[in-house]
Amino acid sequence: MITNGWDMALRTILLAAAIGLAPIAAFADLAISANDGKQVRAGDGLPMKPTPDSVSVIAFSSHSNPLVIGDIEVCATMIGPPVAVAVAPDYSFVLSTCPQQIDAANKLSPQDTVSVIGLDDPTHPKLLQTVHAGMGATGVFLNKRATIALVTGVNDDTITLFTIKDRQLTQKSQVKLEPKAEPRDVMITPDGRTAWALRFGDGKVTKLRIEGDQMSRIADYAVGVQPDGGILTPDGLYLINNNFGGVPGHTDKGATSVLDTRTGKIVDVQEVGALPEHVVLSADGKYLAVVVGNGSAGVKTAPNFNSVFGKLVIFKKTGGKLEHVTDAQLGHACQGAVWSDDGKALLVQCSVERDIEYFHFDGTSLTKDDAATLHFQSRPGAIVTAKTR
């Protein structure tokens, strides 16, 4: 039985689907969570066997508790930054990347696939297509018209461009970077003409030109040590990203940095703590959320499990500067976050607990609603909404 505020909305979406209307319009906010069951860890207190990978559709807002309304078993990942899933602006389809698979010897081996998932009825997602990108396919990004998708290949140092028509992907172009560049994330500017690829292996970001269905390399800039996931501001003027090893000249600790895309220069650095996993802006671009591992345990039997926790850090963004607002305690080895459309609530994935936590934000403080936590069979590892990536 449905017992929260999404009861009427879910009934509406099911009715809309039954009579042939566009069911997605029944929801104001949807989040897409990619959940990884391949990451088996001794000490989890669970059987040492994989659970199914999946992609979940979550309805949520700042007024109602989150609710999983649909699931599909497809390959998904928590490896790398939590950017291995993308959704079309109209929520008509989802892309989920797959950098690993379990092979015949029951071991993890590299993979290169991207799943295209239809959301005609988000309560029953359907697999439409599977395509191949670079090996170790991880970061994925759609342009604003959902006509171009870029995918990073961590293992073979590639960025692959796909065109999209009728929700079908066709590979058209690929840029090969230097060996061990390890591109983990890529973002397309709002005008669709430029992209930025973060290179975990050598501390650079590569600027790319997109012309029609072709992509070419423009320039490289230094951003920090082991740059992980990032986000572009809505005006495209700034690239904000996490750096596991800090930023030379500023700090050697985990940090969030701001790059001016017009000059290629770093204009702000904020030390946030060890293993910053995700950066995500509110839909209006005013606030930035950073999910930080903070040295928290990767398994429940770790000695520091009950003493060290992840944290959620909120900054206010003014131009290229970040001003700290507040922090909140998270679970362990937490991954991605998304804002509600109105910027008053957040969902945060925590992989050890295998849950998604729900927070309210009033502009100055965060309040966690424990009763609204969502629990999963596999580890939530990447998350997206149409307005926060």
C-alpha positions in Angstrom: 0.0 0.0 0.0 1.2 3.5 -0.8 1.2 5.6 2.4 2.9 8.9 1.5 2.1 12.0 -0.4 2.8 10.4 -3.8 -0.3 8.3 -3.6 -2.4 10.6 -5.7 0.4 11.3 -8.1 1.1 7.6 -8.7 -2.6 6.9 -9.2 -2.6 9.7 -11.8 0.4 8.4 -13.6 -1.0 4.9 -13.8 -4.3 6.3 -15.1 -2.5 8.4 -17.7 -0.6 5.4 -18.9 -3.8 3.4 -19.1 -5.5 5.9 -21.3 -2.5 6.8 -23.5 -1.5 10.1 -22.1 2.1 11.2 -21.4 2.5 9.8 -17.8 5.7 11.7 -17.0 3.7 15.0 -16.7 2.1 13.6 -13.6 5.3 14.3 -11.6 7.2 17.6 -11.0 10.4 15.9 -9.9 11.9 12.6 -11.0 15.4 11.3 -10.1 17.1 8.4 -11.8 19.4 6.2 -9.6 21.9 3.7 -11.0 22.5 0.8 -8.6 25.5 -1.4 -8.6 25.3 -5.0 -7.3 28.7 -6.1 -8.5 30.7 -4.5 -5.7 30.8 -7.3 -3.2 32.8 -6.5 -0.1 33.8 -8.8 2.7 32.7 -7.3 6.0 29.3 -6.0 4.7 27.5 -8.6 6.8 25.8 -9.8 3.6 26.3 -13.0 1.5 29.4 -12.8 -0.7 27.6 -12.8 -4.0 26.5 -10.1 -6.5 23.0 -8.6 -6.4 21.3 -7.4 -9.6 22.4 -4.1 -11.1 19.4 -1.8 -11.8 18.2 1.7 -12.7 15.4 3.1 -10.5 13.0 5.9 -11.2 12.3 7.9 -8.0 9.5 10.5 -7.6 10.2 13.1 -5.0 9.8 16.8 -4.1 10.3 19.1 -1.1 6.7 18.5 -0.1 6.5 14.7 -0.3 8.8 11.8 0.7 10.7 10.0 -2.1 9.1 6.9 -3.7 10.6 4.4 -6.1 8.0 4.1 -8.8 9.9 2.0 -11.4 12.9 -0.3 -11.8 14.8 -2.1 -14.6 17.7 -4.6 -14.3 20.5 -3.3 -16.6 24.2 -2.9 -16.0 25.0 0.1 -13.8 28.0 1.3 -11.8 29.2 3.1 -8.7 32.8 3.1 -9.9 34.2 6.6 -10.6 32.2 9.7 -10.0 28.4 9.4 -9.7 27.8 10.5 -13.3 27.2 7.2 -15.0 23.6 7.9 -15.7 21.9 10.7 -17.8 18.3 11.5 -18.5 16.6 13.4 -21.4 15.1 16.8 -20.4 11.6 15.5 -21.1 12.3 12.2 -19.2 11.6 10.2 -22.3 14.8 8.1 -22.0 17.8 7.3 -19.7 21.3 6.4 -20.5 23.2 4.1 -18.1 26.9 3.3 -18.6 28.6 0.1 -17.8 32.4 0.0 -17.2 32.6 -3.4 -15.6 31.0 -6.9 -15.9 31.3 -10.1 -14.1 33.0 -12.6 -16.5 32.9 -16.4 -16.8 35.6 -16.7 -14.0 33.2 -14.7 -11.7 35.7 -11.8 -11.7 35.2 -8.1 -12.6 36.4 -7.3 -16.1 36.2 -4.1 -18.2 33.1 -3.4 -20.2 32.1 -0.6 -22.7 28.3 -0.6 -23.0 25.7 2.0 -22.7 22.0 1.1 -22.1 19.2 3.2 -23.6 16.1 2.9 -21.4 12.7 4.2 -22.4 10.4 5.9 -19.9 7.2 6.0 -21.9 5.7 4.7 -18.6 8.2 5.4 -15.9 6.6 2.8 -13.7 7.8 0.2 -16.2 11.1 1.3 -17.8 12.1 -0.7 -20.9 15.5 -1.4 -22.5 15.5 0.1 -26.0 19.1 -0.4 -27.1 22.6 -1.3 -26.0 25.6 0.3 -27.7 29.4 0.2 -27.3 31.5 3.2 -26.3 35.1 3.4 -25.0 36.3 0.6 -22.7 35.5 1.4 -19.1 32.5 3.6 -20.2 31.7 5.8 -17.2 30.8 9.5 -17.4 27.8 10.3 -19.7 26.2 13.6 -20.6 23.4 14.7 -22.9 23.1 18.0 -24.6 20.0 20.2 -23.9 18.1 18.9 -26.9 19.0 15.2 -26.2 20.4 14.9 -29.7 24.1 14.3 -28.7 25.5 12.1 -26.0 29.2 12.0 -24.9 30.7 9.0 -23.0 34.1 8.7 -21.4 36.2 5.6 -21.7 38.4 5.4 -18.6 40.3 2.3 -19.7 41.2 3.4 -23.2 41.3 7.2 -22.7 38.6 8.1 -25.1 35.6 10.4 -25.4 32.9 9.1 -27.7 30.2 11.1 -29.4 26.8 9.6 -30.3 24.0 11.2 -32.2 20.5 10.4 -31.0 17.4 10.1 -33.2 14.1 8.5 -32.0 16.0 7.4 -28.9 18.5 5.4 -30.9 22.2 6.1 -30.5 24.7 6.1 -33.3 28.4 6.5 -32.8 29.8 9.3 -35.0 33.1 10.6 -33.5 35.7 9.7 -30.9 38.7 11.7 -29.4 41.7 9.7 -28.1 43.5 11.3 -25.2 47.0 10.6 -23.9 47.7 7.2 -22.3 46.5 7.1 -18.7 44.6 10.3 -18.9 41.6 8.3 -17.5 38.7 10.7 -18.4 36.0 10.1 -15.8 33.5 12.8 -16.6 32.5 15.0 -19.5 30.1 17.9 -19.7 28.5 19.8 -22.6 28.0 23.5 -22.4 24.5 24.9 -22.6 24.9 26.1 -26.2 26.0 22.5 -27.2 29.1 23.7 -29.0 31.8 22.9 -26.4 32.5 20.0 -24.0 34.9 19.7 -21.1 36.4 16.3 -20.1 37.9 15.8 -16.7 41.1 13.6 -16.7 41.6 11.8 -13.3 44.9 10.3 -14.4 46.9 13.4 -15.2 45.1 16.3 -13.5 43.8 18.1 -16.6 40.6 19.1 -18.2 40.3 18.9 -22.0 38.2 21.4 -23.9 36.5 19.9 -26.9 34.7 21.5 -29.9 31.4 19.9 -31.1 30.5 20.7 -34.8 27.4 18.7 -36.0 28.2 15.1 -35.3 32.0 15.6 -35.1 34.2 16.4 -32.1 37.7 17.8 -31.9 40.2 18.8 -29.3 40.9 22.5 -28.5 43.1 22.8 -25.4 44.0 21.3 -22.0 44.1 23.1 -18.7 45.3 22.1 -15.2 42.5 21.7 -12.6 44.0 19.8 -9.7 45.2 16.4 -8.5 42.9 13.5 -9.5 40.0 15.6 -10.8 36.8 13.6 -10.5 33.2 14.6 -11.3 32.2 18.1 -12.2 29.4 20.4 -13.2 29.0 23.5 -15.5 27.1 26.5 -14.3 23.9 27.2 -16.2 25.6 30.1 -18.0 28.5 27.9 -19.0 31.0 30.4 -17.5 32.4 28.2 -14.8 33.4 24.5 -14.4 33.1 23.3 -10.8 34.8 20.0 -10.0 36.2 17.9 -7.2 39.9 17.0 -6.8 40.8 14.0 -4.7 44.4 15.2 -4.2 43.6 18.9 -3.8 44.9 21.8 -6.0 48.6 22.7 -6.1 49.3 26.0 -4.5 46.1 25.9 -2.5 45.8 22.6 -0.6 46.8 18.9 -0.8 43.5 17.8 0.7 40.3 16.9 -1.1 38.9 20.1 -2.6 36.3 21.6 -4.8 37.6 24.1 -7.4 36.1 26.6 -9.8 37.6 27.1 -13.3 36.7 30.1 -15.4 35.9 28.6 -18.8 36.8 31.8 -20.6 40.4 31.9 -19.4 41.1 28.4 -18.2 42.2 29.7 -14.8 41.2 28.5 -11.4 39.3 31.3 -9.6 38.3 29.6 -6.3 39.3 26.5 -4.2 37.4 25.2 -1.2 38.9 22.4 0.9 36.1 19.9 1.7 37.7 16.7 3.0 38.9 13.4 1.8 37.3 11.8 -1.3 34.8 14.4 -2.6 32.5 12.3 -4.7 30.0 14.6 -6.3 29.2 18.2 -7.1 25.7 19.2 -8.1 24.0 22.6 -8.5 20.5 23.5 -7.7 18.3 24.2 -10.7 18.6 27.9 -10.3 22.4 27.7 -10.0 22.5 29.4 -6.6 23.6 26.5 -4.4 26.2 23.8 -4.8 26.0 20.5 -3.0 29.2 18.4 -2.5 29.1 14.8 -1.3 32.2 13.9 0.6 33.4 10.4 1.6 35.4 12.0 4.4 37.3 8.9 5.2 34.2 6.9 6.1 34.3 3.1 6.1 33.6 1.0 3.0 32.2 -1.9 5.0 30.1 -2.2 8.2 32.7 -4.2 10.1 35.4 -1.5 9.8 36.8 -0.2 13.1 35.8 3.4 12.4 32.3 2.6 11.1 30.6 4.1 14.2 33.0 7.1 14.5 33.7 8.5 11.0 30.9 9.5 8.6 30.5 11.1 5.2 29.2 14.6 4.9 27.1 16.8 2.7 28.5 20.3 2.2 26.4 23.2 0.8 27.9 26.3 -0.7 26.2 29.4 -2.1 27.6 30.3 -5.5 28.1 33.9 -6.5 29.8 34.3 -9.8 32.9 32.2 -9.6 33.1 32.2 -5.8 31.8 29.6 -3.3 30.6 30.6 0.2 30.2 27.9 2.7 26.6 27.6 4.1 26.2 24.4 6.1 27.2 20.7 6.5 25.2 17.6 7.4 26.3 14.1 8.4 25.8 11.3 5.9 26.2 7.5 6.0 29.3 5.8 4.6 31.0 5.8 1.2 28.2 8.1 -0.1 28.1 8.7 -3.8 25.7 11.1 -5.7 23.2 13.8 -4.9 20.3 15.6 -6.6 18.2 18.6 -5.7 14.5 18.9 -6.0 13.4 21.3 -8.7 12.7 24.1 -6.2 16.1 23.6 -4.4 14.5 22.9 -1.1 15.2 19.1 -0.8 18.0 16.7 -1.7 18.5 13.0 -2.2 21.9 11.5 -1.4 23.1 8.0 -2.2 25.1 6.1 0.5 26.6 2.8 -0.8 27.5 1.0 2.4 24.0 1.4 3.8 22.6 0.8 0.3 20.2 3.6 0.8 19.2 7.1 -0.4 18.9 9.7 2.3 16.4 12.6 2.1 17.2 16.1 3.3 15.3 19.4 3.6 17.2 22.7 2.9 15.9 26.1 4.0 18.7 28.2 2.6 20.8 28.1 5.8 20.5 24.6 7.3 20.0 20.9 6.3 17.5 18.6 8.1 17.5 14.9 7.5 14.2 13.0 7.4 15.2 9.5 8.6 11.7 8.2 8.0 11.9 9.0 4.3 15.2 7.0 3.6 14.9 4.7 0.6 16.5 1.2 0.9 18.0 -0.8 -2.1 19.2 -4.3 -2.7 22.3 -3.0 -4.5 24.6 0.0 -4.0 23.2 3.3 -5.3 26.2 4.7 -7.3 25.0 7.4 -9.7 22.0 9.7 -9.8 20.6 12.5 -12.0 17.6 14.7 -12.6 17.0 16.6 -15.8 17.6 19.9 -14.1 20.7 19.2 -12.0 23.0 17.8 -14.7 
